[in-house]
Amino acid sequence: MRRMTRYSVFAVVRKAFRHHVGWERAWNAPEPKKKYEVIIIGAGGHGLATAYYLGKNFGIRNVAVLEKGWLGGGNTGRNTTIIRSNYLQDASAAIYERARSLYEELSQDLNYNVMFSPRGVMMLAQTQHEIRGYKRTAHANALQGVETEFIDPLRVKELCPIIHISGPRYPILGALWQPRGGTARHDAVAWGYARACSDMGMDVIQQCAVTGIRQESGKVVGVDTSRGSIDCSKLGIVVAGHSGVLAEMAGFRLPVESVALQALVSEPIKPCMDVVVMANTVHGYMSQSDKGELVIGGGADGYINYTQRGSFQHIEETVRALIETFPIISRLRMLRQWGGIVDMTGDRSPILSRTPIEDIFINCGWGTGGFKAIPGSGWGFAELIAKGVSPLCDAFSLNRFREGRFIDESVAAGVAH
């Protein structure tokens, strides 16, 4: 197997003298083999990260990642790129902090610039209830080893000068501040993992829709796809909003609902904010991209749907509230808007678990906060597939819904983003 050329400043200089002709493909485009040791359904960030850590941590490289569309074309390319780990519950803080710490070295690890920017994330407290909740979270994070602090309104203004802290309806009373949170380039994360998987000899197969899951005596034996039948020894399902559809193919049900979560970006402007601001009372959050666009996210639709557009109601509500907090943006025009199909559990925490079918594993239920978890999710889910158990995943098993062991982040963290 020929290794891919490492990216470096010297490689760029060499190619520059050749007018950048001759760059090789970032990842291969193979035909499916008859059988793999592990098949991962879903070539988004979580699926590709799972494949990568299967190879890196456990030496399992006879792996195929199947994608019905194009690589990273689902929620990985349809989010607002926020990375944080300041969750209240211990299990949540563990997996999100593992992800955040992996993001810090991910560009070097993958030899691909994922543009991680540890610019800091602040979650605004705009009610007395939020002040109490965020102080509680700050104390919990201190015990968990997650670096956060509760800051006063003057510190909020210092970190984000364009914010209006004395609004009539939504005054800023403080914020939960995580200085080592931030953002990364969403598609670069998927591309970097895909390139690394391909370099290890794994097959990333696009335009390959799974149409059926085959099993014998309660054990998975393969999948049927639009490009033929493929056998496997183990199967991982990592398809976000379509998890219920794939679970039904396999013959079991999931406690998830699929809804649209939407976001938008403004026209580009000069740099005006270098932190991420989340306003949970009004359910809006905002950061500025490297291109100058203000990246704005809102709430999920209140009804089950599979649209990738979302409703205009949430755009209006989110923008109206953010304009009161950031008056400077009132005259900006919306450049584009989109939605992603997210899978929501009752406790707003993910599922990383074995399933009733032997050797089928499920990774879903990340709801509105999946991007930030990609490296930690892949790390833990790969361990679960390889070894059958994983300390990062144990609390997130399907059995928790039967046993009442909920990890209720919707209440604890104030928001699931």
N, C-alpha and C positions, 0 to 999 in steps of 0.2 A: 504493500500500500504506500503510495507516494504522499509524503507529508506536504501540507500546504505551506506556502511561503509566509514567513512571519512578517507582519506589518511593523515598520520602523521608519524613523526619519531617513535612514540610509536607503531603504527601499523606495521611499517617495522621491528622493533625489535621483536615484538611478532611473526610475520610470520617467521623471521629468525630462531627462536628456533624450528619452525616446518618445516624447510627446504623450506620455501615459498610455502608450499602446502596449498591449500584452499582459495587462492585469488578468490573472486567472479568476474563475468563478469563485465567489465567496463560499458557496457550498455546492455539492454535486447534485445532479438531478437523475438519480438511478431508477431503474425499473424494479418493481417489488420482487423479492425472492420468494421462494415457496414457503419458507419457514424462518421464524426468528425466535430467539429465546424470550424476548420481551417486545410487545407492541404497545406503543403509547398512542392513543387516539387524541389528537388535538395538538397542532404545532403552534400554539401560542407560547407565551413566556413560561407558564407553569409546566406545560408538557415538555418543552425543549430543555428547561432546567432539570426536570426529572431525568431525562435521557442523559444529559451531561454528567450529572452526579452519579448515575448508575455506572457510567464508564470511569469517571475519575476516582470515585470513592470505593467502588466494588469490582472494578475490572470487567463489568458486564457490557460488552460492546456489540454483541449481535442483537441490535436494537433497531426497530423501525418506528418512526414518528409519522403518523398518517394525518393528513390535513385535507378536508373536503374542498377548501378554497385555496387561498394563498397564505403563505407563511406570515403569521402575525396579523392577519386580516380581521380578527375578531376583536375581543375586548382589549388585547394587548395594544392595538393601534387606536383604541377609542376611549382613552382615559385621560386624566389630567396630571399624571406622572408624579403624584405626591408620595413621598417616602417618609414614614415615621414609625415609631414603635412605642409611643406613650399610651399603651392600653392598661386598663386596670387589672384585669384578671391575669393570674400568673401564667396560665397556658398561652394566652394571647401574647403577652409581653415576651415570652420566651421565643416563639416562632417569628414574631415581627422583629425582635432585636437581632436574632440570628440573620434575618434577611437584611436588615439595615447594615449590620457589620460586614456582611458579604458584599453588599453594594460598594462599600468603601474601596475594596480591592478588586472589584469585578473587571474593570478595564485591563488591569495587569494580568489577571487570571485568564481571561479569554483572549488576550492580545487583540482587543477590539475596544475602541473608545465608546463607552456607553454614556458619556457626558454626565456622569454623576456630579451633582452640584450640592454640597452640604451647606446650603444657604440658611437653614433653620426654618422651623415650622412653629407658628404660634396659633393657638386655638383660643379665640376671644371668649371671655366671660362677659356676657351682657345682661345677666340676671343674677340675683343672689344665689339661686339654686346652682347655677353654673360655677360660681366662686367656690361653694362648698364642694361640689363634685370634682373640680380640677385640683383643689388643694388635697383632696383625698387621693386622687390619682398621683399627684406629685409625691406624696408620702409612700404610696405603694411602689412607684417606680424606683424610689431610693432603696427600698428593700430588694427590688428585683435587679438592681444594678443598671437601670436605665437612666441616663442623664437627662433630667427635666427639672424645671423650677416654675413656680408661680410668680409672675411679675406684675408690677402695678401699672396703671394707665400711662404714667410718664415714661416708663421704660418701653411700653408698647409704641408710643409716639416717637421715641428715639430710634427704635428699630425700623419703624415704617412711617416716615414723616408725612406721607400723603394721607394717612388715616385721620378721620375726624372722630375724636374720642368723646365728644359731648353731644352726640346726636339726641334729638328729642325723644325718639322711640327706642333707639338701641344704643345707649351710652356704653362706652368701653369701661368696664370695671376692673379689668385685669386680663391676664391671659396665661395659659399653660404653654411654656416655651421649651422647645427641644432644639438646642442649637446645632445638633449634629444630624437633624433630619434634613430633608431637601427634595430634590427632584432628579430625574434622569431622563434620557431620551428613550421613549417607549419602544420605538421600532428598532433602535440600535441594540436594545437588550435582547430582543428576539433574534436579530441578525447575528449578534455575537455568539449567542448560545448555539444557533444553527451551524455557524461556521466551525465552532469547536466540536460539535457532535460529528459533523461530516469529516473533520480532520481525524477523528478517532475511528472512522470506518463505519459509522452508523448511517442508516438511510433515512433521509428526510424526504418524504414523498408527498408532493402537493397534488391537487386535483384528484384526490383519492377518497371518495366518500364511503364511509362504512354503512352498509345496507343491512347487515345482520351479524349476530354474534353466535358462533357455534359452540356447543358444549356437549359433553358425553358424561353420563353418570354424575351430573352436578359439578363438572369441572370444565373450564374453558379449554377449547382446542384450537380455536382460530376465529377469523372474521371473514365475512363476505364483503367485498368492496366493489366499487364501480370499475376497478381494474383487476378483478379476479379474486379468488379465494386465497387467503394467506393464513398459514398455521402459526401457532405460537404456544409457548409454555405458560406465559403469564401475560396478563392484559391490564393496562392502566387506562382509565377513562378520565380525561382532563379536558372537558369541553364547555366549561362555564355554563352559560344560559341554556345549553342543549343537553345538560346532564340527565334530566328526566327522560328525554327521548332515548338516549343510549341505554339508560337503566331499564327502560321498558323493553328494549330489544333483548337485553340479557335476562329479563324475567323477574325483576324486582322493582320496588318503588322507592322513591326518595322523598324526604320531607322538605322539598324545595319548591319555590315559586319563581317564575321567570318574569321579570319586568324590565322596562327600558330605563336606563339612567342616561341623562343627557348632559352635554357640556357645549361650550362655545368659545370662540376666540374673537377678540377685537381686531380692528386694523392695527398695524404696527405703529408704535410710538417710541420716543426716546426712553432710555432707562429711567424708571421712576420708583421701582420697588425691587429690593433684592432679597426678600424673604417670602415665604408662603404664609398666607393668612387664611384661616378657616373661621367662619362665623356660623356656629351651629344653631344659634337661636333662629336665624333667618335662613339657614340651610344654604349658604353660599360660601365659596372659597375661591381664592384668586392667587395667581402668581404671574410673573412675567417671563416669557420665553426668551431665548437668545436672539430670536428674530424681532423682538419688541412687542409681540402680541401679548395681550393680557389673556391668560388662560383661565376661564371661569367655569366652575362646575355648580350644579344645582342638585335638586332632589330626584328621587326615582318616582316614576309614575305610580299612581295608587291603584292600578289595575293590572292584571296579568296580560302581557302582550309580548310579541316577538318583533316589534318594529325597531329599526335602527335609526329612527329619527327622534322620537319622543314627542311630547306635547308642548305647545307654545305657552301653556299656562305656567309651567315651571320656569321657563325662560323669563317671562314677565315678572314673576314673583321674586326670582333670584336677583335679576338685574335691578329691580326697584329697590330692594333692600340694600344691595351693595352700593348703589348710588348715594344712599344716605350715609353710609360708612366711608365711602371714597367719593366725595363730590367731584373730584378732578376728572372722573371718567364719564360724566353725564353726557358729554357731547360726542363720545366715541361711537363709531358705527360697528355693527357686528360683521365680521368677515365671513365666518362659516359656523355651522352648528351641526351636531351629530348626536347619536345615541348609541349605547351599547346594551346588549342583552345580559343582564346580571341574574344570578341565581341566589335567592334569598332563603335562608333557613329561619326558623322561628326565633332562635336566639341570636341571630346575626353573626354567628361564628361558623367557620368552615367545617367541612367534612373531609377527613383524610383517613380512609378506613378500608379494611377488608369488606367484602360484600357476602351475601348469602351464597354466591357462586364461587367455588374454590378457585383461587388464583386470579380472580378479578378484583381489582382495587379501584377505588373511586377517590378523586380529588375534586371537590366542588364546594359550592356554598360560600364563596368568598364575597358574594354580594357586591357592595360598592367599593371594597378596599383591596382588590386582588393584586394590583400592580406592585404595591409596596412589598408584598410578601413573596414575590417570585423566587428569589434565591433560597429563602428559608423553606418555602413550600417544596421546591425541587429537592433540596437537601433531605428533608424529612421523608417525603414521599418515596424517593429513591431508596432510602434505608428501609422503609416499610415493605416495598416490593422485593428488595434483595434479601432481607432477613426475616420478614414477617412481623416485626415489631419495630417501633421507633419511639424514643422518649419524646420527641417533638410532636408526634402525631397521636399518642395514646389518648389524650384527653378529648380528641376530636373524632372519636369513632362513632359509627352509626348507633351503637348501643346506648349512647348517652340519652337519646330521645326516649328510648324504652325505659331507661332506668331513672330518668329525671335529673341527670347530671348536666344541666344546662350551663353554658358559658355565655352569660347574657351581656354581651358588649353593647347592645343597643341602649340599654339603660346605664351600664357602668361607664362607658366612654362618652356618652352623650350623643355620639354619632358613630356610624360604622365605617366612615370613609377612612 
